[in-house]
């Protein structure tokens, strides 16, 4: 037998052995990966993360009433408004800290919330309670000393309402929507109280129902996204129907538009002397902004209002146009 013949006979045997070895390797279960370790960091960093810095943008609403009254850049406003912003942010941080400390055990069983600093052990529960309680006491006290008693009363009411929400009110139908909406309304009111600006009824109605529109649209989006899936991030979402939440945000949008139009058409006894009726023209931009935002609400993608506004260039442009028009109206150009 020649060497060529032996090679031809042994080749199939080698190929068969290689194939058998490959099959055994494929059947072997993969090595288990080590469990994911929770992200660690400093205690201070954990406290800051628990205070939700991304949510601080909501507190910019403290400039709403002074801006509407044309007193945004007055000397008292330049001093008072940054201070009020810091105090309101401290109150909101106190609520977040106490809420996360209270829900630490439940958050550890949640796939996403388990990474929160308190649930992950980066911030001990007693420390979260201590820091949150300290901020809840110091912020209203500082407001009474540095600003006005009315601001201190509003901050105290905000803290009481939000802590009651964390404990029980978030589990009550409709009341949860009202509490979150009132929180936004308080942000819009506090700047006016700090500067002693009378708050227009149309301003309050527009702001209140505008906030309800965004809050209910967010709830609606969450309900749409969790449809057919087990485990809601908010237990109360299982009690709402998408049809009801749709009704709420549509109703709120309609009332906000009507109130703004009545506000814009109200001359207050002094006819405009500017080049154009900017106040009335701003109704167009306001209505377009509501209609544009409603597109995302209808799709169920309005879960985070700040992300919707920043992500959609058309909505951001409409908002800038509205701000420019309203600014020209306040300046009476």
Protein Blocks (a to p, Z undefined) as FASTA:
>chain_A
ZZklmmmmmmmmmmmmmmmmmmmmmmpccddddddddddddfklmmmmmnommlmmmmmm
mmmmmmmnopmmgmklmmmmmmmmmmmmmmmmmmmmmmmmmmmmmmmmpmklmmpmklno
macfklmmmmmmmmmmmmmmmmmmmmcmklmmmmmmmmmmmmmmmmmmmmpghklmmmmm
mmmmmmmmmmmmmnopacdfklmmmmmmmmmmmmmmmmmmmmmmmgoiahifblklmmpc
fklmmmmmmmmmmmmmmmmmmmmmpnnlpacfbfbdfklmmmmmmmmmmmmmmmmmmnop
ambmmlmmmmmmmlmmmmmmmmmmmmmmmnoZZ
